[in-house]
Amino acid sequence: MSNAQDLLIRPPHSSGSFLVNLGKAGRENLLAVAERRDYAKGDFIFRAGSPAEHVYLLIDGRVKIFELSSVGR
């Protein structure tokens, strides 16, 4: 079983975890349609204004979230 599968089947028991609140059947349904993707440093996962078509679950690593100002900073 992969780390992602293990996390979805047996999530941490944190009251704020949406995975716990989703319930076992919901987590199994999510796992059935899940697709693993790996990103390299500097890759864009999504951009501001993009349609919300996916749910992302970070299993390992870090993600930087930012939006450029009108002057590009």
Secondary structure as UniProt FT lines:
FT   HELIX           3..9
FT   TURN            15..16
FT   HELIX           18..22
FT   HELIX           24..33
FT   TURN            41..42
FT   TURN            48..49
FT   TURN            70..71
//
